[in-house]
């Protein structure tokens, strides 16, 4: 593996931890009612994009509401 690949793995893990911490303590959206777990983050090699994978636990309506809330939070999470 190249050193750049190791760097992107470290950054992906740091992003995963930050997003998980934010969702556990800082997210104040009332639509976020399902239990959300950040399972993984994949970063591109140039670190311009990251894909965040989550697991949602709850009823179908709770998961749908929470997924909508997460989609609306993307701008805040990017910053």
Protein Blocks (a to p, Z undefined) as FASTA:
>chain_A
ZZklmmmmmmmmmmmmmmmmmmmmmpccfklmbccddfbdcddfklmaccdddddeddfk
lmmmmmmmmmmmmmmmmZZ
